[in-house]
Amino acid sequence: MWLVELGYQAMIVDRIVLGAGIGVMGTLDAETELLAVDGGAASPALDEAAGAADQLLEKYGVLPTLTLRLGLDLI
């Protein structure tokens, strides 16, 4: 996975920190494994479906992110 984020952090009271950020994260490489419910051998159809899911995640797996933080600075 990759993540790019831009944000701001401020001290609002003596040691209380407030932060916010906005960004984008995505999938670089996906590896999906599908197993039969009965624990039997993997079928070619399951292998093909797993490959298709991997391709979709790698192509369209980009999501916007919003980060809000409230913390205590001990140092």
Secondary structure as UniProt FT lines:
FT   STRAND          2..13
FT   TURN            14..15
FT   STRAND          16..26
FT   TURN            37..38
FT   HELIX           44..60
FT   STRAND          62..72
//
